[in-house]
């Protein structure tokens, strides 16, 4: 409504996560010069830096200005505009500001009920979605759940896990034993012409938890190269050095990324290895894939590294 009424020339989006990037894309499409201001050295925290760099290049090519390693010190009025002063003492004049800086759990009721909370204020639940009071269940963005990859506590603001948790809580509340086995943070986002997706652990997370890993990079066509319209997708695969168990995957490309990340997410959930990726029999016709799918290729290269 503000864009319709005020026809702003410039906008600043504070925060380079999923929603911030989607806002920037829509503002650019409306003809508003847009800057993303992000405290970290990259957008899209689930990605490792070198994969996020592909997103940085695409955002810049589409006209988005990036101000990385820049926090906000103040926002103040200046005539009919806003003046943003950053933590590095830079200033930005803008017609509108969108805050997209993440979420905090709304835990007032949990505090009043004296329920156990995690360090960042999320509600502690067990695998049945029970809180520390066995008569109270909690689900969704405000709960502290198990990371499927590391076994540690985590929180994910994702609709898929939230919906599954709701069904599991309902089962248990009605006496049917049902278990939530954890989240692997599978996510996908449209960034202009790119699709950016991730599942499982990233390299930063594996280092943080001191989990040994190897990694591979492959760049495959979304379908057979001789059939018109093939686009390159970049795949980063993280896997165990011993048994080759798949630990995480990040994919960026223009076409076919969503189905490949879903295969990887399924493989992780099933405890599969990179050798299993080699053997997957996936649907092939030239408009849709290659005889050796990008998932197979990622498995071959990763297995080569182990062997």
RODO-2510 file (C-alpha; in nm, 4 decimals, decimal comma):
residues 307
     n   res          X          Y          Z
     1     x     0,0000     0,0000     0,0000
     2     x     0,2863     0,2377     0,0806
     3     x     0,4553     0,1651    -0,2524
     4     x     0,1250     0,2249    -0,4334
     5     x     0,0519     0,5513    -0,2501
     6     x     0,3952     0,7089    -0,2047
     7     x     0,5872     0,5768    -0,5090
     8     x     0,9153     0,5524    -0,3114
     9     x     1,2385     0,5800    -0,5073
    10     x     1,4596     0,4009    -0,2571
    11     x     1,4157     0,1261     0,0028
    12     x     1,6420    -0,0444     0,2552
    13     x     1,5720    -0,4008     0,3674
    14     x     1,7435    -0,4806     0,6967
    15     x     1,8236    -0,8516     0,7050
    16     x     1,9358    -1,0824     0,4236
    17     x     1,7395    -1,3954     0,5099
    18     x     1,4572    -1,5607     0,3152
    19     x     1,1974    -1,2874     0,3724
    20     x     1,4433    -0,9999     0,3276
    21     x     1,5554    -1,1322    -0,0107
    22     x     1,1975    -1,1931    -0,1228
    23     x     1,1085    -0,8360    -0,0229
    24     x     1,4074    -0,6987    -0,2153
    25     x     1,3065    -0,8923    -0,5269
    26     x     0,9512    -0,7590    -0,5152
    27     x     1,0666    -0,4009    -0,4540
    28     x     1,3058    -0,4174    -0,7504
    29     x     1,0214    -0,5546    -0,9632
    30     x     0,8203    -0,2462    -0,8607
    31     x     1,1018    -0,0154    -0,9707
    32     x     1,2255     0,0764    -0,6227
    33     x     1,6067     0,0998    -0,5873
    34     x     1,6774    -0,1416    -0,3021
    35     x     1,9652    -0,2054    -0,0618
    36     x     1,9937    -0,5119     0,1626
    37     x     2,1704    -0,4340     0,4909
    38     x     2,3050    -0,7468     0,6615
    39     x     2,5181    -0,7828     0,9775
    40     x     2,6845    -1,1047     0,8623
    41     x     2,9315    -1,1306     0,5730
    42     x     2,6699    -1,3092     0,3602
    43     x     2,2992    -1,3400     0,2901
    44     x     2,1108    -1,6679     0,3430
    45     x     2,2560    -1,8100     0,6655
    46     x     2,1830    -2,1783     0,5789
    47     x     2,4347    -2,1521     0,2935
    48     x     2,8096    -2,1626     0,3321
    49     x     2,9920    -1,8497     0,2178
    50     x     3,1113    -1,9694    -0,1218
    51     x     2,7574    -2,0796    -0,2156
    52     x     2,6095    -1,7540    -0,0855
    53     x     2,8566    -1,5714    -0,3109
    54     x     2,6642    -1,7020    -0,6118
    55     x     2,3524    -1,5407    -0,4648
    56     x     2,5424    -1,2146    -0,4007
    57     x     2,6481    -1,1971    -0,7667
    58     x     2,2929    -1,2616    -0,8884
    59     x     2,1414    -1,0014    -0,6550
    60     x     2,3897    -0,7408    -0,7775
    61     x     2,3214    -0,8326    -1,1414
    62     x     1,9512    -0,7700    -1,0739
    63     x     2,0228    -0,4243    -0,9316
    64     x     2,0138    -0,4948    -0,5571
    65     x     2,2816    -0,3126    -0,3559
    66     x     2,4409    -0,5210    -0,0793
    67     x     2,5783    -0,3729     0,2412
    68     x     2,7313    -0,6717     0,4227
    69     x     2,8890    -0,6675     0,7703
    70     x     2,6689    -0,3635     0,8379
    71     x     2,4377    -0,3404     1,1377
    72     x     2,1989    -0,0549     1,2166
    73     x     2,2990     0,2030     1,4751
    74     x     2,0018     0,4351     1,4285
    75     x     1,7109     0,5313     1,2028
    76     x     1,6040     0,8963     1,2117
    77     x     1,3788     1,1244     1,0054
    78     x     1,5423     1,3587     0,7552
    79     x     1,2879     1,5883     0,5853
    80     x     1,0448     1,3463     0,4183
    81     x     1,2978     1,0616     0,4166
    82     x     1,4698     0,8330     0,6656
    83     x     1,8407     0,8382     0,7486
    84     x     2,0023     0,5099     0,8512
    85     x     2,3353     0,5202     1,0332
    86     x     2,5178     0,1867     1,0306
    87     x     2,7522     0,0323     1,2836
    88     x     3,0409     0,1207     1,0495
    89     x     2,9303     0,4863     1,0557
    90     x     2,8005     0,4815     0,6989
    91     x     2,4732     0,6588     0,6208
    92     x     2,1913     0,5649     0,3863
    93     x     1,9018     0,7905     0,2844
    94     x     1,5844     0,6057     0,1986
    95     x     1,2101     0,6464     0,1514
    96     x     1,1182     0,3264     0,3343
    97     x     1,2725     0,0659     0,5646
    98     x     1,1671    -0,2963     0,5973
    99     x     1,2892    -0,4832     0,9056
   100     x     1,3483    -0,8518     0,8339
   101     x     1,5820    -0,9394     1,1178
   102     x     1,4540    -1,2787     1,2270
   103     x     1,2153    -1,3875     1,4998
   104     x     1,2030    -1,4463     1,8739
   105     x     0,9649    -1,6949     2,0391
   106     x     0,6441    -1,5515     2,1850
   107     x     0,6775    -1,7369     2,5155
   108     x     0,4706    -1,5255     2,7591
   109     x     0,2167    -1,8037     2,8217
   110     x     0,4966    -2,0600     2,8624
   111     x     0,6661    -1,8405     3,1219
   112     x     0,3396    -1,7948     3,3103
   113     x     0,2917    -2,1734     3,3061
   114     x     0,6505    -2,2146     3,4334
   115     x     0,7510    -2,4381     3,1448
   116     x     1,1167    -2,5177     3,0790
   117     x     1,2763    -2,3001     2,8111
   118     x     1,5885    -2,3349     2,6002
   119     x     1,8695    -2,0797     2,6124
   120     x     1,7112    -1,8516     2,3499
   121     x     1,3650    -1,8688     2,5057
   122     x     1,2126    -2,1486     2,2973
   123     x     0,9859    -2,3985     2,4743
   124     x     1,1511    -2,7320     2,5564
   125     x     0,9543    -3,0304     2,4226
   126     x     1,0222    -3,4026     2,4021
   127     x     0,9736    -3,6206     2,0938
   128     x     0,5987    -3,6399     2,1685
   129     x     0,5834    -3,2562     2,1644
   130     x     0,5151    -3,2540     2,5391
   131     x     0,6496    -2,9642     2,7417
   132     x     0,7933    -2,9977     3,0929
   133     x     0,4279    -3,0112     3,2056
   134     x     0,3023    -3,3446     3,0626
   135     x    -0,0495    -3,2023     3,0197
   136     x     0,0742    -2,9213     2,7924
   137     x     0,1932    -2,9641     2,4342
   138     x     0,3700    -2,7056     2,2178
   139     x     0,4516    -2,6973     1,8450
   140     x     0,5859    -2,4675     1,5758
   141     x     0,8290    -2,1767     1,5628
   142     x     0,8362    -2,1272     1,9419
   143     x     0,9600    -2,4750     2,0379
   144     x     1,3080    -2,6141     2,0918
   145     x     1,3425    -2,9404     1,8972
   146     x     1,6030    -3,2003     1,8033
   147     x     1,8413    -3,1347     1,5148
   148     x     1,8157    -3,4527     1,3060
   149     x     2,1824    -3,4328     1,2034
   150     x     2,3575    -3,3451     1,5319
   151     x     2,1073    -3,4522     1,7988
   152     x     2,1393    -3,1110     1,9643
   153     x     1,8634    -2,8620     2,0452
   154     x     1,7629    -2,6267     1,7666
   155     x     1,4680    -2,4193     1,6463
   156     x     1,3394    -2,3830     1,2912
   157     x     1,0788    -2,1393     1,1631
   158     x     0,9611    -2,3696     0,8851
   159     x     0,6050    -2,4657     0,7940
   160     x     0,6792    -2,8311     0,7149
   161     x     0,8139    -2,9306     1,0589
   162     x     0,5467    -2,7180     1,2323
   163     x     0,2639    -2,9010     1,0558
   164     x     0,4159    -3,2418     1,1323
   165     x     0,4584    -3,1438     1,4989
   166     x     0,0907    -3,0458     1,5186
   167     x    -0,0225    -3,3881     1,3943
   168     x     0,2161    -3,5618     1,6364
   169     x     0,0971    -3,3513     1,9319
   170     x    -0,2664    -3,4309     1,8438
   171     x    -0,1880    -3,8037     1,8225
   172     x    -0,0212    -3,8067     2,1643
   173     x    -0,2864    -3,5883     2,3287
   174     x    -0,5455    -3,8467     2,2176
   175     x    -0,3407    -4,1445     2,3372
   176     x    -0,1824    -4,2617     2,0103
   177     x     0,1971    -4,2817     2,0453
   178     x     0,3657    -4,0676     1,7789
   179     x     0,7216    -3,9336     1,7622
   180     x     0,8885    -3,6287     1,6044
   181     x     1,2384    -3,7430     1,5090
   182     x     1,3889    -3,4009     1,4457
   183     x     1,4336    -3,1420     1,1754
   184     x     1,6978    -3,1189     0,9056
   185     x     1,6037    -2,7635     0,8048
   186     x     1,5114    -2,8349     0,4432
   187     x     1,4411    -2,5019     0,2734
   188     x     1,4024    -2,3430    -0,0690
   189     x     1,3678    -1,9830    -0,1837
   190     x     1,3262    -1,8024    -0,5149
   191     x     1,5857    -1,5281    -0,5713
   192     x     1,4923    -1,3572    -0,8988
   193     x     1,5895    -1,6160    -1,1633
   194     x     1,7646    -1,8502    -0,9185
   195     x     1,6323    -2,1216    -0,6910
   196     x     1,8368    -2,1567    -0,3712
   197     x     1,7896    -2,4649    -0,1535
   198     x     1,9537    -2,6450     0,1376
   199     x     1,9006    -2,9451     0,3634
   200     x     2,0891    -3,0974     0,6553
   201     x     2,4016    -2,9473     0,8107
   202     x     2,6178    -2,6815     0,6501
   203     x     2,9953    -2,6638     0,6841
   204     x     2,9740    -2,3974     0,9552
   205     x     2,7476    -2,6188     1,1660
   206     x     2,9628    -2,9295     1,1240
   207     x     3,2719    -2,7363     1,2338
   208     x     3,0836    -2,5940     1,5327
   209     x     2,9869    -2,9440     1,6482
   210     x     3,3314    -3,0912     1,5639
   211     x     3,1788    -3,3424     1,3218
   212     x     3,4305    -3,4738     1,0653
   213     x     3,3268    -3,4245     0,7029
   214     x     3,4352    -3,4148     0,3420
   215     x     3,2801    -3,2018     0,0684
   216     x     3,2325    -3,2079    -0,3057
   217     x     3,1251    -2,9499    -0,5636
   218     x     2,9572    -3,0459    -0,8892
   219     x     2,8087    -2,8320    -1,1665
   220     x     2,5543    -3,0236    -1,3727
   221     x     2,2940    -2,9415    -1,6342
   222     x     1,9330    -2,9389    -1,5200
   223     x     1,8566    -3,1706    -1,8132
   224     x     2,0350    -3,3197    -2,1159
   225     x     2,2715    -3,0596    -2,2616
   226     x     2,1629    -3,1261    -2,6213
   227     x     1,7983    -3,0510    -2,5364
   228     x     1,7218    -2,6751    -2,5440
   229     x     1,7068    -2,4752    -2,2231
   230     x     1,9436    -2,6675    -1,9938
   231     x     2,0711    -2,4608    -1,7013
   232     x     2,3725    -2,5308    -1,4802
   233     x     2,3077    -2,6075    -1,1138
   234     x     2,5823    -2,5956    -0,8513
   235     x     2,5680    -2,8654    -0,5840
   236     x     2,7701    -2,8700    -0,2627
   237     x     2,7542    -3,2070    -0,0876
   238     x     2,8782    -3,2701     0,2674
   239     x     2,9402    -3,6290     0,3782
   240     x     3,1199    -3,8420     0,6386
   241     x     3,4798    -3,9377     0,5519
   242     x     3,4362    -4,2939     0,6778
   243     x     3,1074    -4,4411     0,5619
   244     x     3,0075    -4,1641     0,3209
   245     x     2,6833    -4,0855     0,5044
   246     x     2,5248    -3,7704     0,3622
   247     x     2,5366    -3,4832     0,6122
   248     x     2,4078    -3,1874     0,4120
   249     x     2,3515    -3,0405     0,0688
   250     x     2,3192    -2,6949    -0,0876
   251     x     2,2002    -2,6389    -0,4449
   252     x     2,1749    -2,3216    -0,6532
   253     x     2,0462    -2,2999    -1,0087
   254     x     1,7713    -2,1796    -1,2390
   255     x     1,5836    -2,5029    -1,3067
   256     x     1,5278    -2,8399    -1,1385
   257     x     1,6805    -2,7411    -0,8034
   258     x     1,3675    -2,8126    -0,6012
   259     x     1,3361    -3,1771    -0,7044
   260     x     1,7084    -3,2436    -0,6462
   261     x     1,7041    -3,0956    -0,2948
   262     x     1,3996    -3,3089    -0,2148
   263     x     1,5906    -3,6208    -0,3248
   264     x     1,8833    -3,5183    -0,1037
   265     x     1,6504    -3,4457     0,1897
   266     x     1,4944    -3,7909     0,1515
   267     x     1,8381    -3,9521     0,1288
   268     x     1,9497    -3,7794     0,4502
   269     x     1,6320    -3,8846     0,6324
   270     x     1,6898    -4,2452     0,5207
   271     x     2,0545    -4,2424     0,6386
   272     x     2,1835    -4,3005     0,2869
   273     x     2,5458    -4,2689     0,1735
   274     x     2,7080    -4,1110    -0,1307
   275     x     2,7361    -4,4626    -0,2782
   276     x     2,3589    -4,4897    -0,2521
   277     x     2,3294    -4,1669    -0,4543
   278     x     2,5302    -4,3359    -0,7322
   279     x     2,2748    -4,6152    -0,7487
   280     x     1,9516    -4,4132    -0,7375
   281     x     1,7341    -4,4842    -1,0403
   282     x     1,5742    -4,1496    -1,1198
   283     x     1,3302    -4,0583    -1,3958
   284     x     1,5045    -3,9620    -1,7183
   285     x     1,3956    -3,8018    -2,0410
   286     x     1,5991    -3,5276    -2,2141
   287     x     1,3634    -3,2392    -2,1182
   288     x     1,3820    -3,3363    -1,7483
   289     x     1,7238    -3,4788    -1,6639
   290     x     2,0295    -3,6585    -1,7959
   291     x     2,0923    -4,0322    -1,8035
   292     x     2,3185    -3,9631    -1,5066
   293     x     2,1144    -3,7192    -1,2986
   294     x     2,2906    -3,4332    -1,1131
   295     x     2,2200    -3,6289    -0,7929
   296     x     2,4008    -3,9339    -0,9367
   297     x     2,6919    -3,7144    -1,0471
   298     x     2,7220    -3,5659    -0,6970
   299     x     2,7323    -3,9217    -0,5615
   300     x     2,9990    -4,0306    -0,8118
   301     x     3,2285    -3,7367    -0,7323
   302     x     3,1842    -3,7752    -0,3554
   303     x     3,2525    -4,1505    -0,3796
   304     x     3,5646    -4,0741    -0,5867
   305     x     3,6914    -3,8544    -0,3036
   306     x     3,6369    -4,1304    -0,0460
   307     x     3,7873    -4,3991    -0,2696
***
